[in-house]
Amino acid sequence: MSIVISYAHEDTAFVDTLAANLFKNRIPVWVDRWELKVGDSILRKIESAIQDADALLVVLSKASVESEWCKKELTAGLVRELEAKSVFVLPIVVDDCNIPLFLKDKLYADFRKDKNKALKDVLEATARFTSDTLYRGTTPKMITDYGLYCFVSSDAVEINLTLLDMPVDQPYSVITEVLIKGNPAVAKRYNEFAKHGFDWFQREVLLVMVLEAVENNKAGFHVLEDSFPKSRGLTIADSA
């Protein structure tokens, strides 16, 4: 579960900063550019994300209120709010736009004036979604926030590791997503460990196996030369 951010792509720079601040405060976020991959159905992915989300952060700007796509996301969020009879849509205003009629009675975080207060308002509104699976690691040159999410069924196991690397002395950040998919044999073993309360141990084993495989395949590392995403895949065989 996470918080979906609805926005117009003209507001990408603002959203990246907002998402990084939420992530730093251990609040899981879903941003389309981070999650969508070549070949994905955009509509289906975003629909699924909103349906599974804890909340929808709606970034209101001159661009977003005119965007048909953003209007659809807002409508989906308001429908969820009506069905759940609880607050789901959290509005954020970033410029002097026309606030949609159905949001005019909502208190919003106003980034047009005091940005620090507005960010504080957002963090307070989303604090209840803080995840115990989000962590931070620091070195003199790098701050790394990372989140770990796990899905397990009788015949499948998926572990999603998301990292946000922020160099201390550089004006950029790097997002890395590692998706581990185990076959039925892995899922069976995972569930056996879980029965005895050792599912955490099996997660650690899987992560170590992936890290070792990446370390042994350095030739496949990507050198990031621009802001476009790059991906690679590895198949790991376990003899156990």
Kinemage of the C-alpha trace (Angstrom):
@kinemage 1
@onewidth
@group {chain A} dominant
@subgroup {mainchain}
@vectorlist {calphas} color= white
{ca met a 1} P 0.000 0.000 0.000
{ca ser a 2} L 1.204 3.523 -0.749
{ca ile a 3} L 0.177 7.069 -1.566
{ca val a 4} L -0.448 7.783 -5.242
{ca ile a 5} L 0.501 11.239 -6.526
{ca ser a 6} L -1.716 12.602 -9.309
{ca tyr a 7} L -0.107 15.425 -11.287
{ca ala a 8} L 0.470 16.963 -14.703
{ca his a 9} L 3.859 16.249 -16.207
{ca glu a 10} L 4.545 19.982 -16.361
{ca asp a 11} L 4.857 19.724 -12.555
{ca thr a 12} L 7.383 16.879 -12.608
{ca ala a 13} L 10.159 18.800 -10.814
{ca phe a 14} L 7.824 19.710 -7.939
{ca val a 15} L 6.511 16.149 -7.670
{ca asp a 16} L 9.989 14.620 -7.591
{ca thr a 17} L 10.940 16.893 -4.687
{ca leu a 18} L 7.667 16.175 -2.867
{ca ala a 19} L 8.004 12.409 -3.345
{ca ala a 20} L 11.590 12.486 -2.093
{ca asn a 21} L 10.484 14.347 1.046
{ca leu a 22} L 7.701 11.843 1.691
{ca phe a 23} L 10.072 8.940 1.139
{ca lys a 24} L 12.609 10.478 3.549
{ca asn a 25} L 9.847 10.508 6.163
{ca arg a 26} L 9.170 6.789 5.605
{ca ile a 27} L 5.937 7.395 3.711
{ca pro a 28} L 5.638 5.083 0.661
{ca val a 29} L 4.670 6.843 -2.569
{ca trp a 30} L 3.600 5.732 -6.051
{ca val a 31} L 4.626 7.977 -8.962
{ca asp a 32} L 3.792 6.859 -12.490
{ca arg a 33} L 7.228 7.637 -13.963
{ca trp a 34} L 8.863 5.461 -11.313
{ca glu a 35} L 6.530 2.513 -11.695
{ca leu a 36} L 5.540 2.261 -15.376
{ca lys a 37} L 7.663 0.217 -17.756
{ca val a 38} L 7.717 -0.128 -21.528
{ca gly a 39} L 4.732 -2.213 -22.614
{ca asp a 40} L 2.634 -1.541 -19.504
{ca ser a 41} L -1.007 -0.544 -19.895
{ca ile a 42} L -0.938 2.987 -18.457
{ca leu a 43} L -4.670 3.059 -17.729
{ca arg a 44} L -4.700 -0.347 -16.049
{ca lys a 45} L -1.607 0.368 -13.946
{ca ile a 46} L -2.871 3.722 -12.665
{ca glu a 47} L -6.360 2.344 -12.041
{ca ser a 48} L -4.866 -0.501 -10.015
{ca ala a 49} L -2.583 1.873 -8.102
{ca ile a 50} L -5.466 4.158 -7.100
{ca gln a 51} L -7.632 1.189 -6.155
{ca asp a 52} L -4.928 -0.239 -3.876
{ca ala a 53} L -3.661 3.089 -2.489
{ca asp a 54} L -4.074 4.438 1.029
{ca ala a 55} L -4.586 7.967 -0.300
{ca leu a 56} L -4.429 10.083 -3.453
{ca leu a 57} L -2.331 13.251 -3.324
{ca val a 58} L -3.739 15.558 -6.009
{ca val a 59} L -1.325 18.253 -7.201
{ca leu a 60} L -3.478 21.147 -8.424
{ca ser a 61} L -1.918 23.499 -10.964
{ca lys a 62} L -2.949 25.377 -14.100
{ca ala a 63} L -1.692 22.409 -16.093
{ca ser a 64} L -3.325 19.648 -14.041
{ca val a 65} L -6.824 21.191 -13.833
{ca glu a 66} L -6.866 21.287 -17.655
{ca ser a 67} L -5.528 17.745 -18.040
{ca glu a 68} L -8.181 15.187 -18.980
{ca trp a 69} L -6.013 12.442 -17.514
{ca cys a 70} L -5.733 14.237 -14.154
{ca lys a 71} L -9.502 14.800 -14.161
{ca lys a 72} L -10.035 11.049 -14.535
{ca glu a 73} L -7.639 10.314 -11.667
{ca leu a 74} L -9.431 12.848 -9.457
{ca thr a 75} L -12.824 11.335 -10.311
{ca ala a 76} L -11.546 7.850 -9.443
{ca gly a 77} L -10.194 9.177 -6.144
{ca leu a 78} L -13.459 10.894 -5.219
{ca val a 79} L -15.414 7.715 -6.012
{ca arg a 80} L -13.117 5.775 -3.663
{ca glu a 81} L -13.634 8.437 -1.000
{ca leu a 82} L -17.415 8.160 -1.287
{ca glu a 83} L -17.292 4.364 -1.156
{ca ala a 84} L -14.988 4.281 1.872
{ca lys a 85} L -16.755 7.205 3.600
{ca ser a 86} L -13.368 8.465 4.754
{ca val a 87} L -10.757 10.954 3.556
{ca phe a 88} L -8.880 9.612 0.531
{ca val a 89} L -8.182 12.653 -1.686
{ca leu a 90} L -5.573 15.077 -0.307
{ca pro a 91} L -5.278 18.265 -2.423
{ca ile a 92} L -2.091 20.300 -2.908
{ca val a 93} L -2.100 23.701 -4.634
{ca val a 94} L 1.090 24.830 -6.386
{ca asp a 95} L -0.049 27.859 -8.410
{ca asp a 96} L -3.037 30.168 -8.940
{ca cys a 97} L -5.300 27.672 -10.655
{ca asn a 98} L -9.056 27.163 -10.619
{ca ile a 99} L -9.735 24.618 -7.892
{ca pro a 100} L -12.209 21.937 -9.071
{ca leu a 101} L -15.718 22.312 -7.657
{ca phe a 102} L -15.689 19.054 -5.686
{ca leu a 103} L -12.463 20.026 -3.914
{ca lys a 104} L -13.413 23.562 -2.887
{ca asp a 105} L -14.677 22.474 0.530
{ca lys a 106} L -11.447 20.600 1.322
{ca leu a 107} L -8.546 22.060 3.259
{ca tyr a 108} L -5.470 21.950 1.032
{ca ala a 109} L -1.711 22.290 1.413
{ca asp a 110} L -0.786 25.629 -0.180
{ca phe a 111} L 2.686 25.639 -1.750
{ca arg a 112} L 2.177 29.097 -3.295
{ca lys a 113} L 3.237 30.901 -0.129
{ca asp a 114} L 5.017 29.155 2.725
{ca lys a 115} L 6.458 25.990 1.162
{ca asn a 116} L 7.850 24.709 4.471
{ca lys a 117} L 4.455 24.990 6.176
{ca ala a 118} L 2.763 23.349 3.189
{ca leu a 119} L 5.193 20.428 3.301
{ca lys a 120} L 4.608 20.121 7.050
{ca asp a 121} L 0.853 19.998 6.380
{ca val a 122} L 1.338 17.194 3.841
{ca leu a 123} L 3.583 15.211 6.182
{ca glu a 124} L 1.056 15.551 9.018
{ca ala a 125} L -1.808 14.463 6.746
{ca thr a 126} L 0.116 11.401 5.565
{ca ala a 127} L 1.881 10.501 8.828
{ca arg a 128} L -0.574 7.671 9.506
{ca phe a 129} L 0.747 5.893 6.420
{ca thr a 130} L 4.316 5.707 7.732
{ca ser a 131} L 5.808 2.326 6.901
{ca asp a 132} L 8.010 0.262 9.183
{ca thr a 133} L 9.579 -1.213 6.051
{ca leu a 134} L 11.181 2.085 5.039
{ca tyr a 135} L 14.710 2.754 6.225
{ca arg a 136} L 17.609 5.191 5.840
{ca gly a 137} L 21.322 4.581 5.455
{ca thr a 138} L 23.974 7.307 5.439
{ca thr a 139} L 27.630 7.667 4.501
{ca pro a 140} L 29.707 10.860 4.345
{ca lys a 141} L 28.936 11.144 0.616
{ca met a 142} L 25.519 9.527 0.233
{ca ile a 143} L 22.090 9.371 1.873
{ca thr a 144} L 20.035 6.335 0.867
{ca asp a 145} L 16.368 5.850 1.685
{ca tyr a 146} L 14.971 2.445 0.873
{ca gly a 147} L 11.711 0.565 1.185
{ca leu a 148} L 10.996 -3.157 1.173
{ca tyr a 149} L 7.632 -4.643 0.225
{ca cys a 150} L 6.740 -8.300 -0.046
{ca phe a 151} L 3.884 -10.219 -1.710
{ca val a 152} L 3.524 -13.950 -1.094
{ca ser a 153} L 0.995 -16.540 -2.252
{ca ser a 154} L 1.045 -20.337 -2.316
{ca asp a 155} L 2.917 -20.457 -5.641
{ca ala a 156} L 4.652 -17.088 -5.990
{ca val a 157} L 6.760 -14.644 -4.028
{ca glu a 158} L 7.661 -11.087 -5.018
{ca ile a 159} L 9.938 -8.730 -3.126
{ca asn a 160} L 10.148 -5.104 -4.223
{ca leu a 161} L 13.143 -3.087 -3.039
{ca thr a 162} L 13.072 0.635 -3.889
{ca leu a 163} L 16.104 2.826 -3.194
{ca leu a 164} L 16.468 6.605 -3.372
{ca asp a 165} L 20.150 7.612 -3.463
{ca met a 166} L 20.901 11.279 -2.750
{ca pro a 167} L 24.552 12.326 -3.110
{ca val a 168} L 25.443 14.924 -0.490
{ca asp a 169} L 27.458 17.088 -2.895
{ca gln a 170} L 25.519 16.574 -6.151
{ca pro a 171} L 22.293 18.238 -7.425
{ca tyr a 172} L 20.548 14.991 -8.402
{ca ser a 173} L 19.087 11.810 -6.956
{ca val a 174} L 18.858 8.271 -8.356
{ca ile a 175} L 15.920 5.909 -7.904
{ca thr a 176} L 16.591 2.176 -8.193
{ca glu a 177} L 13.869 -0.455 -8.141
{ca val a 178} L 14.740 -4.125 -7.638
{ca leu a 179} L 11.953 -6.636 -8.247
{ca ile a 180} L 12.634 -10.204 -7.116
{ca lys a 181} L 10.244 -12.843 -8.468
{ca gly a 182} L 10.512 -16.332 -7.031
{ca asn a 183} L 9.159 -19.470 -8.691
{ca pro a 184} L 6.785 -21.929 -6.931
{ca ala a 185} L 9.718 -23.752 -5.290
{ca val a 186} L 10.929 -20.496 -3.746
{ca ala a 187} L 7.390 -19.646 -2.630
{ca lys a 188} L 6.995 -23.060 -0.984
{ca arg a 189} L 10.243 -22.657 0.941
{ca tyr a 190} L 9.333 -19.080 1.908
{ca asn a 191} L 5.979 -20.216 3.295
{ca glu a 192} L 7.657 -23.002 5.279
{ca phe a 193} L 9.924 -20.431 6.930
{ca ala a 194} L 6.930 -18.140 7.527
{ca lys a 195} L 5.074 -20.884 9.432
{ca his a 196} L 7.815 -20.771 12.049
{ca gly a 197} L 8.123 -16.982 12.098
{ca phe a 198} L 11.283 -16.847 9.989
{ca asp a 199} L 9.918 -15.184 6.840
{ca trp a 200} L 12.195 -12.212 7.599
{ca phe a 201} L 15.192 -14.560 7.331
{ca gln a 202} L 14.090 -15.836 3.941
{ca arg a 203} L 13.706 -12.255 2.692
{ca glu a 204} L 17.272 -11.520 3.804
{ca val a 205} L 18.541 -14.653 2.010
{ca leu a 206} L 16.827 -13.667 -1.240
{ca leu a 207} L 18.193 -10.124 -1.064
{ca val a 208} L 21.737 -11.348 -0.402
{ca met a 209} L 21.500 -13.758 -3.353
{ca val a 210} L 20.434 -10.922 -5.652
{ca leu a 211} L 23.150 -8.566 -4.406
{ca glu a 212} L 25.803 -11.250 -4.904
{ca ala a 213} L 24.515 -11.957 -8.417
{ca val a 214} L 24.668 -8.254 -9.292
{ca glu a 215} L 28.170 -7.987 -7.810
{ca asn a 216} L 29.308 -10.914 -9.965
{ca asn a 217} L 27.833 -9.348 -13.102
{ca lys a 218} L 29.331 -5.877 -12.954
{ca ala a 219} L 29.716 -5.804 -16.721
{ca gly a 220} L 25.949 -5.450 -16.878
{ca phe a 221} L 25.858 -2.325 -14.707
{ca his a 222} L 24.185 0.704 -16.252
{ca val a 223} L 25.967 4.037 -16.440
{ca leu a 224} L 23.337 6.760 -16.127
{ca glu a 225} L 24.064 9.548 -18.586
{ca asp a 226} L 20.615 11.163 -18.671
{ca ser a 227} L 17.289 11.205 -16.811
{ca phe a 228} L 15.762 8.316 -18.765
{ca pro a 229} L 15.187 5.001 -16.954
{ca lys a 230} L 17.298 1.949 -17.738
{ca ser a 231} L 16.624 -1.666 -16.780
{ca arg a 232} L 18.245 -5.088 -16.812
{ca gly a 233} L 17.307 -8.595 -15.749
{ca leu a 234} L 19.076 -11.486 -14.030
{ca thr a 235} L 18.094 -15.124 -13.586
{ca ile a 236} L 19.408 -16.727 -10.400
{ca ala a 237} L 19.519 -20.497 -9.888
{ca asp a 238} L 19.463 -21.862 -6.339
{ca ser a 239} L 20.601 -25.430 -5.768
{ca ala a 240} L 19.127 -25.665 -2.260
